[in-house]
Amino acid sequence: MVLVPEINPRSFLFFFEKGATGFSYSLRDYSIPNHVTERRARDFGLTADEVRRKATHILDAPYMDVNLLGEWHSYTSALNASLGIGPGIGPAQPAILPPSTPGMLCPNRAALPSAFPLLYPDALAVLPKSAKRGDLRRMLESPQSEDWVTWNLLNLVLRCRPDTWWAQLSAQIKQANPNLQLSVPTIVLKVRFWQTVASPKEYETLSRERMRRSSDPMVSARSRDPQPVEGNSEIDLVIESSSLLIYIEAKLDSDISMRTTHDPARNQIIRNIDCLLDSARGRTPFFWMFVRDASPGRAYTQLMRKYREDPKTLSRDLPHRDPVLLETVAQSLTVLTWREIAQGICAPSANDDEQLLSIKRELSRRIQ
């Protein structure tokens, strides 16, 4: 879903791109009840990337039949209402958020009750994450929630540095890992929260073969169960463009998981890297961690250093992956602290309202 004032200042549009030519896309307007207006690339003379750059807001669209006019109208109207726009309401208000930032809306109402203040609660409410009631409850009520930090700090960075956030973040990453080769993208980067990724098919095959050889009859029987032997992975942050894909695992007080239900050697870092390589599809893959505690006693600190210094250990833990590609990934492995990311962001400003001041104070407390 995109809001492109130059094309339609009064409604979000469903933006669908087919292929990678940049000239095969459509924009559907569902703002009128029981009606859809569809326009194609030839109507605008713009590439798909140019449409994204002109968008003031971008959101992931729901998976829904495009012919369900009533459902699409209700969804579009709700998005429009969150910005105070819509047919007959008047022109859209100037955006206060950076262009092409997925998952973000300017809130004008509190959509979710919370013990702790939240930036953009309406935007969080439309993400799949909000359907996970346990996760959502911890995020809203627990003072140790890493999801709360991830959502508020990254959105605050994007809000305070709409044009320079990537330059600042990439400089911090390079300082933490001087050997990292990170080029400057030529197009706008997309930022996504809590993307769900299925277990790679290659790993599923390998894992079933291992389980089938087990002397434990229950493990052997599980290998024949058609259900996936590993559930979906939730990637805390995804930063991507047509040339790069970055998966980021966020931690606050907890350490990584060192095993999965059916694989005692499958730690969380390996699992995320495996999913990263499955999703990269020709793009340069990077894996980073944002953490509160980067001390040597943490398992993730030890493993990230080991994999970076000795890529052969990464190949040993991912035997179904190309060793040359794994060596590239190993060079990218970087641990960055929340304090480094938050430099200059949490300081009070004269323009801050009480909610924003509360968020900054709570972020400062949690990331120390």
C-alpha positions in Angstrom: 0.0 0.0 0.0 1.4 3.4 -1.0 0.4 7.0 -0.5 1.7 9.0 -3.5 0.3 12.6 -3.2 1.5 13.3 -6.8 -0.8 10.5 -8.1 -3.6 10.5 -5.5 -3.3 12.8 -2.4 -6.6 11.4 -0.9 -6.0 7.7 -0.7 -3.6 4.8 -0.2 -3.3 2.7 -3.4 -2.6 -1.0 -3.7 0.8 -1.1 -5.5 1.4 -4.4 -7.3 4.7 -5.0 -9.3 5.2 -8.0 -11.5 8.7 -9.0 -12.5 11.8 -6.9 -12.3 11.6 -4.7 -15.3 10.4 -1.7 -13.4 7.6 -1.0 -15.9 5.2 -3.8 -15.1 3.0 -2.6 -12.2 -0.4 -1.4 -11.4 -2.0 0.9 -8.8 -5.5 0.1 -7.5 -7.7 2.6 -5.8 -10.3 1.0 -3.5 -11.4 4.2 -1.7 -14.8 4.2 -3.3 -17.3 1.6 -2.0 -17.8 -1.4 -4.3 -15.5 0.0 -6.9 -11.9 -0.2 -7.9 -9.9 2.0 -10.3 -6.9 0.4 -11.8 -4.1 2.3 -13.5 -0.9 0.8 -15.0 2.7 1.9 -15.6 2.0 3.4 -19.0 -0.5 5.8 -17.4 2.3 7.5 -15.4 5.5 7.3 -17.3 7.3 6.3 -14.0 9.3 3.3 -13.1 8.3 1.3 -10.1 11.3 2.6 -8.1 10.2 6.2 -9.0 6.8 5.5 -7.6 8.3 4.2 -4.4 10.5 7.3 -4.1 7.5 9.6 -4.6 5.5 7.7 -1.9 5.3 9.4 1.5 4.1 6.2 3.1 4.6 2.5 2.3 2.9 -0.5 4.0 2.8 -4.2 3.4 -0.5 -5.0 1.8 -2.7 -7.9 3.2 -2.8 -11.2 1.3 -6.3 -10.9 -0.1 -8.1 -11.5 -3.4 -8.1 -8.3 -5.4 -11.7 -8.8 -6.3 -12.9 -8.6 -2.6 -14.0 -5.0 -3.1 -15.7 -4.6 0.3 -12.7 -5.9 2.2 -10.2 -3.8 0.3 -12.4 -0.7 0.7 -12.6 -1.2 4.5 -8.9 -1.7 4.8 -8.0 1.3 2.6 -10.5 3.5 4.4 -8.9 2.6 7.8 -5.5 3.6 6.5 -6.8 6.8 5.1 -8.6 7.6 8.3 -5.4 7.2 10.3 -4.0 10.2 8.3 -7.2 12.2 8.2 -7.5 11.8 4.4 -10.1 10.3 2.1 -12.4 11.2 -0.8 -14.0 14.6 -0.1 -12.0 15.2 3.0 -9.4 17.4 1.4 -5.7 17.2 0.6 -3.3 15.0 2.5 -1.3 16.6 5.3 2.4 16.8 4.8 4.1 13.6 5.9 6.3 13.7 8.9 7.9 10.4 8.2 10.6 9.4 5.7 9.5 8.1 2.3 9.4 4.4 1.6 9.5 3.3 5.2 7.3 0.2 5.5 5.2 -0.4 8.6 4.8 3.3 9.6 1.9 5.7 9.8 1.4 9.0 11.5 -1.0 8.1 14.4 -3.9 10.3 15.4 -5.4 7.9 17.9 -4.1 5.3 20.4 -5.0 2.0 18.8 -3.5 -0.2 21.4 -3.7 0.1 25.2 -0.1 0.0 26.7 1.6 0.2 30.0 4.5 1.8 28.1 4.2 4.5 25.5 4.5 3.5 21.8 5.4 5.4 18.7 2.9 4.9 15.8 0.5 2.4 17.6 -1.8 2.4 14.5 1.1 1.1 12.3 1.9 -1.6 14.8 -1.8 -2.6 14.9 -1.8 -3.5 11.2 1.3 -5.6 11.3 1.0 -9.5 11.6 3.0 -9.1 14.9 -0.1 -7.6 16.6 -2.0 -10.9 16.0 0.5 -12.7 18.3 -1.2 -11.9 21.5 1.6 -13.2 23.8 4.2 -11.2 22.0 2.1 -8.1 21.9 1.2 -8.3 25.6 4.9 -8.5 26.5 5.7 -5.7 24.2 3.1 -3.5 25.8 3.5 -4.5 29.4 7.0 -5.9 30.1 9.9 -3.5 31.0 12.3 -6.2 29.5 10.7 -6.4 26.0 13.2 -6.3 23.2 10.4 -5.9 20.7 9.4 -2.6 22.4 13.0 -1.3 22.0 13.2 -2.5 18.4 10.0 -0.8 17.4 10.5 2.5 19.2 14.2 3.0 18.7 14.2 2.2 15.0 11.1 4.3 14.3 12.6 7.1 16.3 15.8 6.9 14.3 13.8 7.0 11.0 11.8 9.9 12.3 14.7 12.0 13.5 17.0 11.2 10.6 14.8 10.8 7.5 17.5 11.5 5.1 20.7 10.4 7.0 19.7 7.3 9.0 21.3 4.9 6.6 24.6 6.9 6.4 24.7 7.0 10.2 23.9 3.4 10.7 26.3 2.1 8.0 29.1 4.2 9.5 28.4 2.7 13.0 28.4 -0.8 11.5 31.7 -0.2 9.7 33.2 1.1 12.9 32.2 -2.1 14.6 33.4 -4.2 11.7 36.1 -2.4 9.7 36.4 -5.3 7.3 32.8 -5.0 6.2 32.3 -4.1 2.5 29.1 -2.1 2.4 28.2 0.0 -0.7 25.8 2.9 -0.7 22.5 1.8 -2.3 21.3 3.9 -5.3 17.6 3.5 -4.4 15.6 3.9 -1.3 15.9 1.1 1.2 12.9 -0.7 2.7 12.8 -1.3 6.4 10.5 -4.1 7.6 9.6 -5.3 11.1 9.2 -9.0 12.2 9.1 -10.7 8.8 8.2 -14.4 8.9 10.4 -16.7 6.8 9.8 -20.4 6.2 12.5 -23.0 7.0 14.7 -23.5 3.8 13.8 -26.6 1.8 17.5 -27.7 1.6 17.7 -27.7 5.4 14.4 -29.6 5.7 15.7 -32.3 3.4 19.0 -32.6 5.3 17.3 -32.6 8.7 14.9 -35.3 7.7 17.8 -37.5 6.5 19.6 -37.0 9.8 16.5 -37.7 11.9 15.8 -40.8 9.8 19.2 -42.3 10.8 18.5 -41.7 14.5 18.5 -44.7 16.8 15.6 -43.0 18.7 12.4 -44.4 17.3 10.5 -41.2 18.1 13.0 -39.1 16.2 13.0 -41.5 13.3 9.2 -41.4 13.2 9.1 -37.6 13.2 11.3 -37.6 10.1 8.4 -39.2 8.2 5.8 -36.7 9.5 5.0 -34.3 6.6 4.8 -31.3 8.9 8.0 -29.1 8.7 10.7 -30.2 11.1 11.4 -26.5 11.8 8.9 -23.8 12.2 9.0 -20.3 10.6 11.6 -17.9 11.7 10.6 -14.3 12.7 13.3 -11.8 11.6 13.2 -8.8 13.9 14.4 -6.3 11.3 14.9 -6.6 7.5 16.6 -3.8 5.5 16.6 -4.5 1.8 16.9 -3.1 -1.7 17.3 -4.7 -5.2 21.0 -5.3 -4.5 21.3 -6.1 -0.8 19.4 -8.0 2.0 20.1 -7.5 5.7 18.7 -9.6 8.4 19.0 -8.3 12.0 18.4 -10.2 15.2 17.5 -8.0 18.2 18.4 -8.8 21.8 18.0 -7.0 25.1 18.5 -9.2 28.1 18.2 -12.6 26.5 20.8 -14.7 24.7 20.3 -16.7 21.5 18.6 -20.1 21.4 21.3 -22.8 21.0 19.0 -25.5 19.6 15.7 -26.1 18.0 13.1 -28.8 18.9 14.5 -31.4 16.5 18.1 -30.2 16.0 20.5 -29.8 19.0 23.1 -28.2 16.8 20.9 -25.6 15.2 21.6 -22.3 17.0 19.6 -19.1 16.3 22.4 -17.4 14.4 22.8 -20.3 12.0 19.0 -20.6 11.5 18.7 -16.9 10.6 21.7 -17.0 8.2 20.2 -20.0 6.5 16.9 -18.2 6.0 18.8 -15.1 4.8 20.6 -17.0 2.1 17.3 -18.6 1.1 15.7 -15.2 0.6 18.7 -13.3 -0.9 18.1 -14.4 -4.5 21.2 -12.8 -6.0 21.3 -9.9 -3.6 24.3 -9.5 -1.3 23.4 -10.9 2.2 24.3 -9.4 5.5 23.6 -10.6 9.1 23.8 -8.3 12.0 22.7 -8.2 15.7 21.5 -5.3 17.7 22.1 -5.9 21.4 22.2 -4.3 24.8 25.1 -6.4 26.0 28.0 -7.2 23.7 30.3 -8.7 26.5 32.4 -11.8 25.7 30.3 -13.9 28.0 27.3 -13.8 25.7 26.9 -16.8 23.4 26.0 -14.6 20.4 29.2 -12.6 20.9 31.3 -15.7 20.9 29.6 -17.3 17.9 29.6 -14.2 15.8 33.3 -13.7 16.4 34.0 -17.4 15.8 32.1 -17.5 12.5 33.7 -14.2 11.3 37.2 -15.2 12.2 36.9 -18.8 10.9 34.3 -19.1 8.1 35.0 -22.9 8.0 33.0 -23.2 11.2 30.1 -21.5 9.5 30.4 -24.0 6.6 30.5 -26.9 9.1 27.2 -25.7 10.7 25.6 -25.0 7.3 26.9 -27.9 5.2 24.2 -27.5 2.5 25.3 -24.0 1.7 28.0 -22.7 -0.7 31.3 -22.2 1.3 32.3 -19.2 -0.9 29.0 -17.5 -0.2 29.3 -18.3 3.5 32.7 -16.7 3.6 31.1 -13.5 2.3 28.4 -13.7 5.0 31.0 -14.3 7.6 32.8 -11.1 6.7 29.5 -9.2 7.3 28.7 -10.5 10.8 28.5 -7.5 13.1 27.2 -6.9 16.6 26.1 -3.3 17.3 24.8 -2.1 20.7 21.6 -0.2 21.1 23.6 2.6 22.8 25.6 3.1 19.6 22.5 3.2 17.5 20.8 5.7 19.8 23.6 8.2 19.9 22.0 11.7 19.8 18.5 10.2 19.4 17.2 10.0 22.9 18.2 13.5 24.0 15.1 15.6 24.9 14.1 18.3 22.4 12.1 21.5 22.9 9.5 20.2 20.3 8.9 16.9 22.1 5.5 16.2 23.6 5.1 14.3 26.9 4.6 11.0 25.1 7.8 11.3 23.1 9.7 12.4 26.1 8.4 9.3 28.0 9.5 7.1 25.1 13.0 8.6 25.1 13.4 8.2 28.8 12.3 4.6 28.8 14.6 3.8 25.8 17.5 5.4 27.7 16.7 3.3 30.7 16.4 0.0 28.8 19.5 0.2 26.6 22.0 1.2 29.3 
